[in-house]
Amino acid sequence: MRIPLLYAVAARGGVHLSTSEIAERCVDLLREVGLERKAKRLPRELTQVEMRKLELARAMAAEPKLLIADESMAGLTHSEIEEILTLLNRLNEQGVTIILIEHIMRAVMSFSQRLVVLVSGRKIADGDPNEVMRDPEVERAYLGQ
């Protein structure tokens, strides 16, 4: 998390964070994602869901306006997916626009305000998630004929 704080944030506005400000911001980011008690651990010592949370904290260190979350829930359990969705919703409420690329439809449907469906790189549907899921072309593409 120190790298985005040192380079991305500083480059944006000529801001130079002190060592103590960087350390404080790292603690804040870890707290935001629920990892404050793991601050002294190496990434390889974290569980799968904790690694995903750490990845989100790293991304947020750069203070983005847009975050692309690509398969951020793959391989997680139902409850772990809920944890990641809670974090993504919180970030969205804080003003971060999130593009969610995901195959876990339960997560997609609970998170999305707009759904775009691609098949082989071609957009076949775009709009309200419930309407898109009822689109005959989407049904054919994902459920077969």
N, C-alpha and C positions, 0 to 999 in steps of 0.2 A: 504494500500500500504506500510505502514511502516514495516509490518511483513516480506514480501519478501525482502525488502531492508535490514532489520536488520539481517535476518537469511540466506536466499539463497545467496545473493550477498556476504555477509561477509564470509560465510562458504567456498565459492568457492576459494577465494584467500587470506584468512586471512585479508581481508580488513575490517577496522573498520571505519564506517562512523560516522561523528559527527552529533549532533542533527540538526545543520543548514544545513549540506549536505543532510540529509534525507528530511528535509522540502523542500529544493530547488529541489531535485529530484522528490518529490511528486507533486510540482507545475508544473515541466516540463512534467511529465506524464499526468497530467490533461489537460495541454495545448495541448499535442499531440492528445488527443482524443476529444478535444473541450469542456471540462468541467471546464476550469479554473474559469469561473464565478459561478460555483456551489461548489467551494472548501469548503465553510463553511456549506454546507447542509449535512444533514444526508442521508444515502442511501435510507431510506424509503420515503424521500421527492422527490426522483428522478422519472422521467418517465421511462417507460419500456426501451426505447432506450438508455436513459442516464445510466440506470443500466447495460446494455450490454456494453456500452463504459467504465464504471467503472470497470467491470469485465476484459475487455481487458487491461486496464491500470494496474490493479493489477497483471495480468499475466506477463505483460511486465516489471514490477518492478523487477522480478527475472532474467531478461536478458536471456530468453531462446533461444536456437538455434532451438527448435522444439515447436510448439504450436498446441495443438489439440483443435479445435473450434467445440464443439458438440452442434448442434442445436442453434447456436448463433443468428439466425434470426427468430426463431419460434415466431409467434404472432406479428411480426412487420409489419408496413405498407410498401408499395412499396418504398416510399422515405426513410424510416428508414432502410430498407434493403440496399438501395444504400449507406447510411452513413456507415453502418457496412462493406460493401464490400470495400468502399474507405479506411477505416482503415486497413482492412486485406491486401489489395493490398499494402498499404504503408509499413506495417510490412514486407511483403514478399520482397519488394524492398530493405528493410534494411538488408536482409539476413536471416530472420526468415523463416524456412520451416513450412508450415501450412498444417495440415491434417484437412480438412473440412468435418464434418459429418453433412449432411443437406438434407432435403427433399424438399426444395424450389428449383426446377430445374432451374429456371431462374438464381438464384444466383450460383448454382453449375456450370452451363454451362459458365457463364461469368467469374467465378473465376478460374476454374480448368485448369491445364496443363495436368493432368493425372486423369483419372476417373476409380475407382474400384467399381464394383457393387456387392453387397452381397444379397443373398436371403437365409433366414433362416441360416445365418452364413456361407454359402458356396459362394465362389467367382465364379460368372458366367461370368464376363467380366472385362477386365483390358486394358487400353490403352488411345489413343486419345479420348477426350470426344465426338466429333462428330461421330467417328466410333463406339464407345461403344453404343451410343444412337440408332444407326441403327442396332445393333446386334439383330438378331431374338430372341435369348433367353431373352435378356433384354426386348424387346417389349412384349413377351409373359408374362414375370413375372410381368411387371408393367402396361401393357395395356390390358392384357387378350387376349384370342384367338379370 
